[in-house]
Amino acid sequence: MNKPIPVIAIDGPSASGKGTVAQRVATHLGFHYLDSGALYRIVALASQQAGIAWSDAEAVAMCAKQLSLRFENEQVWLNDQDVSEAIRSEAMGKGASQVAVHQALRQVLSSVQHDFRQVPGLVADGRDMGTVIFPDAVLKIFLTASTEVRAQRRYQQLLAKQQAADYQAILQDLLERDARDKNRASAPLLMAKDGILLETDHLSIVEAVERVLENYQRFIQFSA
Ligand code: CDP
């Protein structure tokens, strides 16, 4: 019998570094990469452009169904518009977490995410990769860090991009986003029962990537 295409799920809260870690792990293994948060950000942007309120579950899900999306290397195209930069704004991060509470939208995006599972394998990052979208992932990492460390990282990221940054506002925003992600009824942010906790307050990106790869190697040895 053919073995299923392996998925490494990396979930965790905002600014935990999971995107960078997931991308590097994918590059190292030659796997595909799914940034599931980008999908929610795109829906937030597309809804805004269509004049749809982020709180309108039905209209947001309908808008998502009609999206024409294209992923090319680092770029994301929405209806032939390059939105790679636009979806990265703090406003779209907030919008993403508001549209993400809608079960109808999560249902629409579920199949889009499954389509990323292609040979030789996939590294997927988000909030519910290991719990809901890929429950059969061979490795489920829950990457986290304290709120203060995450706020500090986001603050430094914005400064590096020469964008306005206010540490207190970022901290407040992270707390709100964490609360919304953890407390929603549909696919809340939580560690999978068979997940591995990676606390990164005192771990560099390189070290975090090494830990994930070590765990994957262990899986390969045991499943050989
Ligand atoms: O970059 P950051 O970690 O702040 O956010 P992101 O991963 O781009 O995700 C933006 C928002 O989308 C999150 O705050 C979540 O509310 C939502 N999201 C989700 O609900 N499920 C996912 N699998 C990924 C993101």
Boltz pocket constraint, residues with backbone or C-beta under 6 A from the ligand:
constraints:
  - pocket:
      binder: B
      contacts: [[A, 12], [A, 13], [A, 14], [A, 15], [A, 16], [A, 36], [A, 37], [A, 38], [A, 40], [A, 41], [A, 92], [A, 93], [A, 96], [A, 97], [A, 98], [A, 100], [A, 125], [A, 126], [A, 127], [A, 128], [A, 129], [A, 177], [A, 181], [A, 187]]
      max_distance: 6.0
